[in-house]
């Protein structure tokens, strides 16, 4: 079931992740693509919103983690739609071994595990169905593909190429995993709370803290994240700013 969170912006929760449909027929885009095997639910939601055979002008990825890119390849093949991610996250979607400088704690553990495996097995499990299918986002001055009234902001931290999408006229922010709007252990619940992304899956924790401050400066009226229920209303910007300040100071109450 989709939920309208702002004019021409709809959220679909699927397997604990949020994907967003932005626009109206015939011109719309998909932001993020959930886990693998989510394509059917996403396509059904798209057709319920935009009509039979609806396909997006583009698939935009906030970042290249598995729970945000999982169904992108299948959807792109069915829809014949281009996929975009920030250039700094392209190594994640192209597969193969990653340099240590791009690994988060989960990635470092995975690399240690693969050292125990035969080379052919490692090659197979690090292969990416998205290899060669994803384009880098154009520079910010060129705008967002398929969304002429939106902009994107590069907010590295959770991943090197993490971006957020922002519509300035009504301050709608699709923030990926810069912050969450549910406690980590409550992703599947209805609790609304600005929270940190998981440290273990974040590439650079100090930059992640700065990222929260960066999006707080946008003063969003709608905060739509990759996990949790979107927050709306006059207090969103103030709550986000207070959260970012507490996190940057290392408060245990964050």
Order of alpha helices (4+ residues) and beta strands (2+ residues): beta-beta-beta-beta-alpha-beta-alpha-alpha-beta-alpha-alpha-alpha-beta-beta-beta-beta-alpha-beta-beta-alpha
